[in-house]
Amino acid sequence: MASNGNNGFFARHRLLVVAGAVVLAVVLMASFMSHGDVVPVRTVRASRGSIRSVISTNGKVEPIANFEAHAPAGTTVKRVLIKEGDRVKKGQLLVQLDDAAARSDAAKALAQVRSAQAESSAVESGGNREEVLTLQAQMVKAQADRDAAQRNFEALQRLQQNGAASPGEVKAAQDQLATAEANLKLLQQKKGDRYSRAEISRVEAQQSEAQSAYSAAENVLAQLNIRAPFDGIVYSLPVRPGAYVNPGDLILQLADLSKVVVRAFVDEPDIGRLSPGQRIEVTWDALPGREWQGSIASVPASVKLRGTRNVGETTCLVENKDFRLLPNINVGVTIVATEHQNV
């Protein structure tokens, strides 16, 4: 009877027992999970710093002062006195090209100049020295003949007044004087108008052409000795001693690299954020960790297509005291559009 009573009790309260067990399990599990999900919280003291907005892009390095020497004529390289990367001083002799042919051309041109000058002088003075002396002698004789005829005519006129000379003698003396005066006048005219205007123009043009040819020859001769026009670094030297160069071939490139231009290519949407004087930072993949400082010199005046990008070319000036930034290299450019300090 007692066993039947216990079974009846469990049967009546079975649902309550199960429900209690479930609640206990949920509570235990929640407690376990809450201990595993504790999130640590870190606190720091507030401090001031800088906030900035930047534009990141790429650019190309260009020298501010650049010099290129080209062969003025076809010749051979005689001497190369420097090597690529050398720092040179203004006026320093860098490369000598063979000047034998140029000297010969200059000598021929000078001879032509002197010949033209002599002909021009002859035209101005009425002929060459021999011709001038001959003409002068003829004029002296003609002047003497004229003076003698004048004296004879005047003497016969006085004699005629005294009845000592006939009219025929006076007339003959007068005709002789007229002939002498005509001969003198002809020689004087010959001296003044020996050459026509066309002949004078031809001689003047010939002299001008000869002088131009000589100046050109001297210019070529001067360019065969290549000197540095300013202090700088030789960054390109494609020639070697003994090599033949054609007219216009590049001999060397020299630049002052203490300060360079960086031409930054800024995408069209960012152009409106640019203004002169903004600070820039330049990096070069070939020298990781290095950074050069500069500023914007001018903002884009137009937009052009560069590859698949519409960009404006922004000119920046960058200090390059260590001369490590080289002409024509591609660099990374960070433009500080806005910057706020101590906020």
NUTOR-464050 format. One record per residue: x, z, y of N, C-alpha, C in turn; residue number from 1. Coordinates in pm, whole numbers, plus 50000, padded with zeros to 5 digits. Each point is the difference from the previous one (the first is absolute). Layout:
N
     n_u     n_w     n_v    ca_u    ca_w    ca_v     c_u     c_w     c_v   seq
       X       Z       Y       X       Z       Y       X       Z       Y   NUM
...
***
This chain:
343
     n_u     n_w     n_v    ca_u    ca_w    ca_v     c_u     c_w     c_v   seq
   50085   50000   49880   49915   50000   50120   50088   50000   50124     1
   50110   50085   49990   50094   50005   50116   50063   49866   50025     2
   50041   49926   49894   50063   49867   50014   49906   49903   50063     3
   49878   50001   49962   49902   49908   50058   49981   50030   50150     4
   50011   50125   50038   49985   50036   50144   50112   49944   50085     5
   50126   50010   49945   50116   49947   50078   49991   49850   50016     6
   49961   49933   49892   49989   49853   50008   49896   49961   50103     7
   49896   50071   50009   49895   49968   50097   50049   50020   50144     8
   50085   50104   50017   50053   50025   50137   50088   49885   50048     9
   50095   49954   49911   50090   49889   50038   49924   49871   50021    10
   49895   49984   49919   49920   49878   50016   49932   49999   50135    11
   49953   50119   50039   49929   50004   50128   50095   49986   50120    12
   50125   50048   49990   50093   50000   50116   50115   49900   49985    13
   49989   49901   49909   50109   49904   49977   50029   49916   50126    14
   49900   49957   50068   50018   49917   50121   50074   50076   50110    15
   49967   50128   50012   50068   50080   50103   50147   50016   49969    16
   50033   50018   49871   50141   50017   49960   50080   49873   50029    17
   49942   49885   49963   50070   49871   50021   50020   49975   50149    18
   49897   50026   50078   50009   49979   50144   50108   50088   50062    19
   50009   50124   49954   50102   50089   50053   50139   49953   49966    20
   50017   49949   49876   50131   49949   49960   50043   49881   50085    21
   49906   49912   50028   50031   49881   50083   50042   50041   50140    22
   49925   50094   50058   50034   50046   50136   50138   50062   50003    23
   50032   50081   49897   50131   50063   49995   50112   49896   49990    24
   49976   49897   49918   50102   49894   49985   50023   49926   50131    25
   49892   49971   50072   50012   49929   50129   50078   50084   50100    26
   49968   50130   50004   50069   50088   50094   50149   50007   49969    27
   50033   50013   49870   50141   50007   49961   50075   49871   50035    28
   49936   49887   49973   50064   49870   50028   50020   49979   50151    29
   49901   50037   50079   50012   49985   50145   50112   50087   50055    30
   50009   50120   49942   50107   50090   50043   50137   49943   49966    31
   50009   49941   49880   50127   49941   49957   50041   49881   50088    32
   49903   49914   50028   50028   49879   50080   50033   50035   50144    33
   49938   50102   50054   50027   50037   50139   50142   50049   50017    34
   50052   50066   49899   50139   50046   50008   50097   49884   49992    35
   49967   49887   49934   50090   49884   49986   50000   49909   50121    36
   49900   50002   50091   49988   49906   50112   50032   50065   50135    37
   50083   50097   50004   50036   50064   50126   50086   49905   50083    38
   49961   49967   50125   50072   49907   50088   50087   50079   50096    39
   50134   49976   49999   50086   50073   50093   49983   49946   50142    40
   50006   50081   50099   49986   49962   50140   50127   50039   50074    41
   50062   49897   50075   50124   50026   50074   49969   49998   50149    42
   50053   50090   50071   49978   50008   50145   50133   49984   50072    43
   49998   49932   50118   50120   49983   50082   49965   50033   50144    44
   50106   50026   50079   49980   50030   50141   49989   49868   50079    45
   49908   49987   50089   49981   49879   50081   50120   49979   50091    46
   50046   49870   50016   50113   49967   50087   49974   49868   50071    47
   50076   49974   50109   49985   49878   50076   50098   49893   49950    48
   49964   49870   50018   50085   49889   49958   49962   49874   50075    49
   50049   49885   49951   49971   49872   50065   49905   49918   49914    50
   49915   49926   50067   49907   49908   49933   50024   49862   50060    51
   50017   49899   49916   50024   49866   50052   49926   49895   49919    52
   49972   49888   50069   49937   49884   49937   50100   49886   50004    53
   50027   49937   49887   50105   49899   49994   49946   49867   49949    54
   50076   49893   50031   49975   49866   49948   50122   49961   49919    55
   49981   49973   49872   50112   49964   49914   49998   49849   49975    56
   50115   49936   50019   50008   49855   49980   50144   49962   49969    57
   50029   49872   50007   50135   49951   49975   50052   49926   50123    58
   50129   49974   50003   50058   49930   50114   50132   49935   49964    59
   50060   49935   50099   50127   49930   49980   50095   50034   50114    60
   50127   50020   49965   50101   50038   50099   50061   49875   50063    61
   50013   50003   50133   50062   49890   50074   50100   50058   50100    62
   50112   49934   50021   50095   50049   50101   49949   49973   50141    63
   50035   50088   50093   49964   49977   50141   50094   49896   50060    64
   50130   50022   49985   50101   49905   50048   50060   49932   49878    65
   49978   49869   49988   50044   49925   49883   50081   49878   50045    66
   50107   49970   49927   50084   49884   50031   50025   49922   49872    67
   49978   49870   50009   50028   49909   49888   50101   49896   50046    68
   50106   49982   49922   50100   49897   50030   49981   49885   49901    69
   49992   49878   50054   49985   49880   49918   50117   49906   50027    70
   50032   49919   49901   50110   49905   50015   49963   49895   50105    71
   50084   49981   50104   49968   49900   50102   50030   49858   49956    72
   50079   49986   49893   50036   49867   49950   50042   50014   49854    73
   50009   49888   49932   50047   50002   49862   50149   50032   49995    74
   50037   50107   49931   50140   50041   49994   50018   50099   49885    75
   50119   50056   49987   50027   50099   49896   50022   50137   50062    76
   49973   50103   49920   50020   50138   50045   50149   50032   49987    77
   50063   50029   50112   50144   50025   50002   50033   50145   49966    78
   49935   50095   50069   50027   50142   49978   49871   50079   50012    79
   49985   50100   49911   49890   50097   50009   50063   50137   50017    80
   49981   50059   50117   50072   50122   50035   49920   50127   49977    81
   49878   49988   49950   49916   50117   49975   49930   49981   49866    82
   49930   50104   49957   49919   49990   49879   49860   50052   50029    83
   49908   49966   49913   49861   50040   50020   49990   50153   50003    84
   49928   50053   50099   49984   50144   50016   50096   50061   50100    85
   50098   49923   50048   50096   50053   50097   49935   50025   50136    86
   50042   50108   50064   49961   50024   50139   50105   49936   50091    87
   49956   49924   50098   50092   49925   50085   49974   50034   50146    88
   50101   49971   50083   49992   50026   50144   49978   49869   50076    89
   49941   50014   50118   49976   49884   50086   50131   49928   50029    90
   50000   49867   49984   50118   49919   50025   50093   49985   49882    91
   49977   50073   49892   50087   49994   49883   49988   49864   49932    92
   50114   49941   49961   50002   49872   49929   49955   50023   49856    93
   49898   49926   49956   49941   50022   49869   50037   49890   49900    94
   49980   49875   50039   50025   49886   49912   50063   49887   50082    95
   50098   49932   49939   50059   49881   50061   49970   49879   49914    96
   49949   49895   50063   49977   49872   49932   50111   49904   50040    97
   50032   49906   49912   50107   49904   50028   49965   49918   50125    98
   50094   49992   50096   49971   49936   50128   50082   49875   50026    99
   50068   49944   49899   50086   49884   50022   49921   49881   50053   100
   49889   49967   49935   49919   49886   50043   49939   50025   50137   101
   49957   50123   50024   49939   50033   50129   50101   49989   50113   102
   50124   50041   49975   50103   49989   50103   50030   49854   50032   103
   50003   49916   49897   50022   49858   50022   49887   49939   50083   104
   49877   50036   49967   49885   49950   50076   50006   50046   50145   105
   50040   50125   50021   50008   50053   50136   50109   49928   50080   106
   50113   49969   49935   50108   49929   50069   49957   49859   50040   107
   49930   49931   49910   49950   49866   50032   49900   50005   50115   108
   49912   50100   49996   49900   50013   50106   50066   50030   50133   109
   50106   50081   49998   50071   50032   50125   50067   49875   50057   110
   50056   49917   49913   50062   49875   50046   49897   49909   50066   111
   49881   49995   49943   49893   49919   50058   49958   50054   50137   112
   49998   50133   50012   49965   50061   50128   50102   49961   50106   113
   50128   50008   49967   50104   49968   50097   49998   49852   50039   114
   49973   49914   49903   49989   49858   50029   49883   49973   50094   115
   49887   50065   49972   49882   49982   50084   50024   50054   50140   116
   50071   50112   50010   50031   50057   50131   50090   49907   50081   117
   50097   49938   49932   50089   49907   50070   49924   49879   50052   118
   49910   49948   49918   49921   49884   50043   49908   50038   50115   119
   49944   50121   49993   49913   50045   50108   50078   50015   50131   120
   50122   50053   49990   50083   50015   50120   50036   49864   50059   121
   50026   49904   49910   50033   49865   50046   49883   49939   50075   122
   49879   50024   49948   49881   49946   50066   49982   50064   50137   123
   50020   50132   50007   49982   50070   50126   50102   49957   50106   124
   50124   49972   49954   50106   49964   50095   50015   49850   50018   125
   49921   49922   49927   50004   49854   50015   50087   49930   49899   126
   50045   50062   49896   50081   49937   49897   50105   50095   49947   127
   50082   49948   49907   50108   50084   49950   50113   50005   50104   128
   50104   50072   49968   50107   50023   50099   50065   49870   50045   129
   50028   49911   49907   50065   49873   50034   49911   49915   50089   130
   49870   49997   49962   49906   49921   50080   49984   50058   50140   131
   49996   50131   50009   49983   50065   50130   50122   49973   50089   132
   50122   50010   49942   50121   49976   50078   50006   49855   50049   133
   49962   49906   49914   50000   49858   50040   49903   49975   50114   134
   49880   50059   49987   49900   49981   50104   50044   50062   50132   135
   50063   50118   49990   50047   50065   50122   50107   49914   50070   136
   50090   49940   49922   50104   49913   50059   49938   49878   50068   137
   49898   49944   49935   49932   49885   50059   49932   50038   50131   138
   49941   50120   50004   49932   50043   50122   50100   50026   50113   139
   50118   50055   49966   50103   50024   50102   50045   49867   50061   140
   50022   49900   49915   50042   49868   50049   49890   49936   50084   141
   49874   50011   49952   49888   49939   50074   49983   50067   50136   142
   50020   50132   50004   49990   50071   50128   50110   49954   50096   143
   50121   49982   49945   50112   49954   50084   49975   49859   50051   144
   49948   49911   49913   49970   49863   50042   49893   50000   50109   145
   49903   50085   49985   49891   50005   50099   50053   50049   50135   146
   50087   50105   49996   50056   50054   50125   50088   49895   50070   147
   50077   49926   49920   50086   49896   50058   49917   49888   50062   148
   49894   49962   49933   49911   49895   50053   49932   50047   50128   149
   49967   50130   50005   49938   50056   50120   50097   49995   50119   150
   50125   50036   49977   50099   50000   50108   50029   49857   50047   151
   50007   49907   49906   50027   49860   50036   49885   49942   50082   152
   49878   50032   49962   49884   49949   50073   49997   50054   50142   153
   50026   50130   50014   49997   50061   50133   50113   49943   50089   154
   50115   49975   49939   50113   49944   50078   49968   49858   50049   155
   49942   49918   49917   49965   49864   50039   49891   50000   50106   156
   49912   50098   49995   49896   50009   50103   50064   50025   50138   157
   50103   50087   50003   50067   50029   50127   50077   49876   50050   158
   50063   49930   49907   50075   49879   50036   49906   49892   50052   159
   49881   49991   49940   49904   49898   50045   49959   50025   50146   160
   49991   50129   50036   49961   50034   50137   50108   49954   50100   161
   50124   49995   49953   50111   49956   50086   50028   49850   49984   162
   49924   49935   49916   50017   49856   49978   50111   49967   49904   163
   50048   50103   49927   50111   49977   49908   49955   49972   49858   164
   49871   50010   49971   49947   49973   49864   49875   49917   50012   165
   49989   49906   49908   49885   49910   50003   49880   50066   49934   166
   49880   49953   50029   49880   50053   49932   50005   49981   49848   167
   50065   49892   49958   50009   49978   49855   50082   50107   49931   168
   50109   50042   50066   50084   50105   49941   49923   50133   49993   169
   49926   50028   50103   49919   50124   50000   49896   49996   49890   170
   49936   49882   49984   49897   49987   49895   50061   50017   49862   171
   50116   49947   49977   50067   50013   49870   50034   50146   49970   172
   50048   50071   50106   50031   50143   49982   49874   50081   49970   173
   49893   49962   50065   49873   50070   49976   49952   49977   49857   174
   50013   49879   49950   49960   49970   49861   50088   50077   49900   175
   50129   50010   50031   50092   50074   49912   49962   50148   49994   176
   49960   50056   50114   49956   50141   50003   49873   50019   49918   177
   49907   49907   50012   49875   50012   49924   50026   49995   49850   178
   50094   49914   49959   50034   49990   49857   50064   50130   49951   179
   50090   50057   50080   50067   50125   49961   49900   50115   49989   180
   49907   50007   50093   49898   50105   49995   49910   49984   49877   181
   49967   49875   49966   49916   49975   49882   50071   50042   49872   182
   50131   49969   49991   50077   50040   49881   50005   50153   49986   183
   50022   50070   50111   50006   50147   49997   49865   50059   49960   184
   49895   49948   50054   49865   50049   49968   49968   49979   49852   185
   50043   49885   49945   49975   49971   49858   50070   50101   49910   186
   50126   50032   50035   50074   50098   49920   49937   50140   50011   187
   49956   50038   50118   49934   50130   50018   49871   50007   49918   188
   49927   49892   49998   49876   49995   49921   50031   50006   49851   189
   50109   49935   49960   50041   50001   49859   50036   50141   49956   190
   50064   50073   50089   50036   50139   49966   49876   50087   49984   191
   49901   49983   50085   49881   50084   49994   49901   49959   49894   192
   49994   49873   49967   49899   49950   49905   50064   49932   49880   193
   50109   50059   49949   50070   49936   49889   49914   49999   49874   194
   49922   50108   49978   49917   50010   49880   49853   50002   50039   195
   49917   49935   49917   49856   49997   50025   49937   50134   49963   196
   49879   50021   50044   49929   50124   49967   49980   50013   49850   197
   49972   49889   49933   49982   50002   49855   50129   50039   49929   198
   50114   49949   50049   50128   50033   49940   50032   50149   50019   199
   49970   50052   50116   50023   50142   50027   49913   50087   49909   200
   49875   49961   49981   49908   50076   49913   50049   49998   49856   201
   50052   49885   49955   50051   49990   49863   50119   50094   49979   202
   50090   50004   50097   50117   50087   49989   49959   50147   50001   203
   49905   50036   50084   49953   50138   50006   49934   50042   49869   204
   49920   49911   49940   49935   50030   49872   50103   50015   49889   205
   50102   49915   50003   50106   50007   49900   50075   50132   50009   206
   50025   50045   50121   50069   50128   50019   49913   50116   49952   207
   49871   49995   50027   49909   50106   49956   49992   50007   49848   208
   49993   49884   49934   49994   49997   49854   50129   50055   49939   209
   50113   49963   50058   50128   50049   49949   50010   50151   50014   210
   49952   50053   50112   50004   50145   50022   49909   50072   49901   211
   49882   49945   49973   49907   50060   49904   50060   50001   49860   212
   50065   49890   49961   50062   49992   49868   50112   50103   49987   213
   50076   50018   50107   50109   50098   49996   49945   50142   49991   214
   49895   50029   50075   49938   50134   49996   49946   50030   49860   215
   49938   49899   49937   49948   50019   49864   50113   50025   49901   216
   50110   49928   50014   50114   50019   49911   50061   50139   50018   217
   50009   50046   50124   50053   50133   50027   49907   50108   49945   218
   49869   49976   50006   49903   50096   49948   50014   50013   49848   219
   50014   49886   49932   50021   50003   49855   50128   50076   49967   220
   50104   49973   50075   50129   50066   49975   49988   50151   50016   221
   49926   50043   50101   49983   50144   50023   49922   50066   49888   222
   49902   49928   49943   49916   50058   49895   50071   50009   49865   223
   50114   49937   49986   50073   50005   49874   50072   50134   49982   224
   50020   50073   50109   50051   50137   49993   49883   50093   50027   225
   49946   50060   49896   49877   50079   50010   50035   50145   50030   226
   49949   50050   50113   50025   50137   50042   49868   50077   50011   227
   50009   50133   49988   49881   50085   50008   49954   50008   50145   228
   49873   49968   50029   49950   50010   50137   49965   50143   50042   229
   49991   50091   49902   49970   50141   50028   50044   50084   49881   230
   50005   50133   50017   50030   50089   49888   49888   49990   49897   231
   50036   49997   49872   49895   49991   49898   50057   49999   49860   232
   49914   49964   49905   50035   49995   49858   49979   49859   49948   233
   50098   49947   49927   49986   49869   49935   49916   50022   49874   234
   49876   49950   50001   49914   50024   49884   49980   49877   49912   235
   50055   49886   50042   49994   49881   49916   50124   49916   50026   236
   50071   49964   49892   50124   49921   50011   50008   49906   49880   237
   49930   49885   50006   49992   49912   49883   50119   49907   49980   238
   50103   50005   50086   50111   49905   49988   50126   50070   49951   239
   50092   49918   49947   50129   50048   49952   50110   49909   50054   240
   50123   50049   50012   50109   49915   50048   50017   49875   49913   241
   50018   49886   50066   50018   49874   49929   49872   49924   49973   242
   49886   50064   50019   49871   49933   49973   49971   49898   50110   243
   49933   49891   49963   49959   49898   50098   49860   50033   50048   244
   49980   49988   50130   49868   50026   50058   49954   49877   50076   245
   49871   49972   49991   49939   49890   50073   49951   50049   50136   246
   49977   49909   50093   49946   50041   50130   49870   50078   49984   247
   49992   50117   50061   49879   50082   49993   50000   50103   49888   248
   50095   49994   49907   50004   50099   49891   50023   50140   50057   249
   49935   50100   49936   50015   50139   50043   50138   50051   49961   250
   50068   50060   50097   50133   50058   49975   49988   50151   49980   251
   49929   50068   50090   49983   50145   49987   49881   50045   50083   252
   49954   50122   49969   49896   50066   50078   50048   50141   50036   253
   49979   50034   50127   50047   50127   50054   49885   50065   50076   254
   49987   50133   49987   49892   50069   50071   50045   50139   50042   255
   49941   50047   50108   50016   50140   50042   49888   50078   49931   256
   50037   50081   49899   49900   50069   49918   49982   50146   50037   257
   50053   50045   50114   49982   50139   50039   49853   50032   50026   258
   49925   49900   50040   49855   50010   50014   49941   49868   49954   259
   49894   50006   49921   49942   49878   49943   49851   49992   50033   260
   49947   49881   49984   49856   49976   50011   49941   50002   49860   261
   49892   50073   49982   49922   49994   49877   49866   49935   50034   262
   49975   49887   49938   49873   49930   50022   49902   50047   49892   263
   49908   50088   50039   49905   50059   49905   49873   49915   49995   264
   49950   49981   49878   49881   49916   49979   49879   50092   49977   265
   49918   50015   50103   49888   50095   49997   49871   49925   49971   266
   49923   50049   49902   49873   49936   49964   49904   50003   50119   267
   49919   49896   50008   49911   49981   50115   49915   50122   50033   268
   49938   50070   49901   49915   50114   50035   50075   50115   50069   269
   50134   50006   49982   50077   50111   50057   50062   49967   50135   270
   49989   49875   50044   50068   49960   50124   49949   50079   50120   271
   49871   50031   50001   49943   50074   50112   50054   50141   50015   272
   50067   50052   49898   50056   50135   50007   50142   50002   50055   273
   50055   49882   50029   50139   49991   50044   50011   50011   50152   274
   50112   50055   50044   50032   50002   50143   50151   50015   50014   275
   50058   49942   50106   50145   50011   50021   50044   50145   50009   276
   50116   50027   49943   50056   50134   50005   49969   50085   49879   277
   49906   49957   49915   49969   50079   49881   50123   50008   49909   278
   50018   50117   49940   50116   50023   49915   49983   49929   49866   279
   50110   49949   49946   49996   49938   49868   50113   50057   49914   280
   49979   49991   49869   50101   50041   49903   50025   49883   49906   281
   50126   49969   49976   50038   49884   49919   50073   50046   49875   282
   49965   49944   49887   50069   50028   49874   50040   49868   49935   283
   50101   50009   49913   50050   49881   49930   50022   50037   49854   284
   49941   49922   49910   50008   50031   49857   50144   50004   49950   285
   50089   49926   50065   50140   49997   49955   50072   50131   50028   286
   49947   50081   50093   50059   50130   50032   49891   50107   49992   287
   49960   50041   49881   49893   50099   49985   50035   50131   50071   288
   49900   50058   50065   50021   50126   50068   50045   49987   50144   289
   50046   49882   50041   50042   49979   50138   49880   49964   50087   290
   50005   50042   50126   49891   49970   50093   50058   49977   50139   291
   49953   49896   50067   50044   49967   50135   49883   50015   50096   292
   50030   50045   50120   49896   50025   50099   50000   49889   50106   293
   49882   49972   50053   49987   49900   50105   49868   50013   50071   294
   49967   49900   50079   49873   50001   50073   49952   49858   50020   295
   49869   49987   50025   49941   49868   50022   50038   49951   50140   296
   50052   49876   50006   50035   49940   50129   49887   49913   50054   297
   49930   49929   49911   49889   49915   50044   49899   49988   49887   298
   49873   49989   50038   49892   49987   49902   49968   49853   49981   299
   49931   49963   49891   49973   49858   49973   49914   49936   50108   300
   50033   49874   50031   49920   49922   50094   49908   49903   49927   301
   50020   49986   49868   49917   49911   49919   50007   50045   49856   302
   49914   49942   49919   49995   50029   49856   50032   49872   49926   303
   50081   50011   49895   50035   49882   49921   49991   50033   49852   304
   49988   49896   49921   49989   50016   49855   50140   50016   49942   305
   50019   50107   49925   50127   50024   49931   49968   50027   49854   306
   50020   49899   49916   49958   50012   49861   49849   50002   49993   307
   49946   50109   49949   49854   50016   49994   49949   50096   50107   308
   50087   50042   50092   49964   50100   50100   49991   49937   50139   309
   49906   50048   50079   49995   49970   50143   50070   50114   50073   310
   50114   49969   50059   50082   50106   50059   50038   49967   50144   311
   50033   50105   50073   50060   49985   50132   50144   50046   49992   312
   50090   49926   50064   50142   50036   49998   50030   50098   50113   313
   50042   50118   49960   50030   50107   50095   50151   50016   50012   314
   50052   49989   50120   50144   50012   50022   50037   50146   50025   315
   50097   50049   49922   50044   50139   50010   50152   50004   50020   316
   50047   50098   50076   50143   50022   50018   50041   50122   49918   317
   50107   49983   49921   50042   50105   49907   50149   50027   50018   318
   50034   50128   50012   50141   50040   50008   50066   49979   49863   319
   50121   49942   50002   50070   49968   49875   50148   50033   50016   320
   50026   50126   50039   50136   50040   50035   50097   49987   49883   321
   49950   50011   49877   50090   49990   49885   50012   49856   49950   322
   49932   49906   50066   50007   49857   49968   49955   49967   49858   323
   49917   50085   49940   49960   49975   49862   49883   49902   49989   324
   49915   49994   50103   49892   49902   49999   50058   49863   50033   325
   49982   49905   49909   50061   49868   50013   49898   49896   50044   326
   50043   49894   50066   49906   49895   50042   49929   49938   49881   327
   49873   49970   50020   49915   49925   49906   49956   50079   49876   328
   50026   50132   49993   49952   50076   49885   49855   50041   50022   329
   49928   50022   49889   49861   50046   50005   49998   50152   49990   330
   49923   50064   50086   49997   50146   50007   49856   50050   50000   331
   49985   50128   49968   49872   50067   50013   49988   50062   50138   332
   49881   49991   50059   49979   50050   50136   49880   50094   50002   333
   50020   50120   50053   49891   50095   50022   49984   50019   50150   334
   49883   49962   50052   49971   50013   50143   49915   50124   50021   335
   50046   50092   50082   49925   50122   50029   49901   49966   50112   336
   49874   49973   49960   49898   49959   50097   49958   50116   50089   337
   49974   50117   49938   49967   50121   50076   50070   50118   49935   338
   50034   50099   50079   50069   50118   49948   49966   50119   50088   339
   49961   50111   49935   49968   50123   50072   50089   50111   49947   340
   50072   50065   50087   50092   50106   49963   49935   50137   50021   341
   50045   50097   49918   49961   50140   50015   49848   50020   49998   342
   49937   49942   49896   49855   50018   49985   49971   50066   49865   343
***
